[in-house]
Amino acid sequence: MIRTALIALFISCSIGLKAQAQDTLVHSHSEVAAHNIKLATTLALIPGAGQIYNKKYWKAPLVWGGLGAVTYYYIDLTQDFKSYESVLQLIIDEPTLQTRSELETIAPELFTTLPAPFYQNTVNGVAQEAMGYMEALRTQREYTLFGLLGVYLLNILDANIDAHLYDFDVSDDLSLRPALNTNNFADRPTELAPGFTLVLAL
């Protein structure tokens, strides 16, 4: 009779422990599923949205600031490009003009907005310089576009990585700290050696 009761008690405890373990597993899975990695990556297509979803709120202004700064630089380069393009158009529209002074007299507003002045005095020289400036600005704009794309892709990558690490355990229960350990292979058993101790608190 006692033996039967002990067996029944053992079986009931085993069932209870199994049910508790399954409940803990389901609960942990639901917590993990609550933070969707695919959703975080998809939201990152909107700059800063992925960081906000991952609750890394301080990163969103960095993303916006980076994209804004690169975009502003691209717009500024485009305006400079158009300024030199306007000078070239003026030369085409006024073929009778021969010197830079004549160009400046007809359209002084074009020359006051230029980021870099012309050094040639002839119209042909001004045209060559304008095309040289435009080529340099075109190259800078291409680099800026690559920079803009890089910041945008970095925003997506950052959101994806943060989503993967969202449930990563960084509590004090798991830590790695330096320590002095006894060297069992030394001539003197009491000799200490530097090392690392992995602490797992349950």
Secondary structure, DSSP 8 states (H G I E B T S, - for coil): -HHHHHHHHHHHHHHHHHHHHHHHHHHHHHHHHHS-HHHHHHHTTSTTHHHHHTT-TTHHHHHHHHHHHHHHHHHHHHHHHHHHHHHHHHHHH-TT--BHHHHHHH-HHHHHT-SS-----BHHHHHHHHHHHHHHHHHHHHHHHHHHHHHHHHHHHHHHHHHHTTT---STTEEEEEEEEE-TTSSSTT-EEEEEEEEE--
